[in-house]
Amino acid sequence: MKPGIVGCARLIRRWLPQARCTDTHKALMSEIAQLRKELGFLIDADNFYRKLKILIDVMSWLRSG
């Protein structure tokens, strides 16, 4: 499964530490912030449906057990 925007941002932050603030890093983080502003509702919806799926899985597991 391909990571979404949030997953990509987490990977980028993990591999590019904040202490190394190069021009490329600044531009990349700026681009991510802009995407979050434009697509924030999609990120929120994605997070909601991921949590809902986990809840459904747990409820199914409890019902079957």
C-alpha positions in Angstrom: 0.0 0.0 0.0 1.3 3.4 -0.9 1.6 5.9 2.0 -0.7 8.9 1.8 0.4 12.5 2.2 0.7 12.2 6.0 2.7 9.0 5.7 5.1 10.7 3.2 5.5 13.7 5.5 6.3 11.3 8.4 8.9 9.5 6.3 10.5 12.8 5.2 10.7 14.1 8.8 12.3 10.8 9.9 15.0 10.9 7.3 15.6 14.7 7.3 16.1 15.8 10.9 15.0 19.3 11.8 18.6 20.2 12.9 19.7 20.0 9.2 17.6 22.8 7.8 18.9 23.0 4.2 17.2 25.0 1.5 15.8 21.8 0.0 14.4 20.7 3.4 12.8 24.1 3.9 11.2 24.0 0.4 10.0 20.4 1.0 8.4 21.2 4.3 6.8 24.4 2.9 5.3 22.3 0.1 4.0 19.7 2.6 2.4 22.6 4.7 0.8 24.0 1.5 -0.6 20.5 0.6 -2.0 20.1 4.1 -3.8 23.5 3.8 -5.3 22.5 0.5 -6.0 18.9 1.3 -6.6 19.0 5.0 -10.2 17.7 4.8 -8.9 14.6 2.9 -6.3 13.9 5.5 -8.9 14.3 8.2 -11.3 12.0 6.4 -8.5 9.4 5.8 -7.6 9.4 9.5 -11.3 9.1 10.4 -11.9 6.1 8.1 -8.7 4.4 9.3 -9.8 4.6 12.9 -13.3 3.5 12.0 -11.9 0.4 10.2 -9.9 -0.4 13.3 -13.0 0.0 15.5 -15.0 -2.3 13.1 -12.3 -4.9 13.2 -12.2 -4.9 17.0 -16.0 -5.1 17.2 -16.0 -8.0 14.7 -13.3 -9.7 16.7 -15.2 -9.2 20.0 -18.5 -10.5 18.5 -16.8 -13.6 17.0 -14.9 -14.4 20.2 
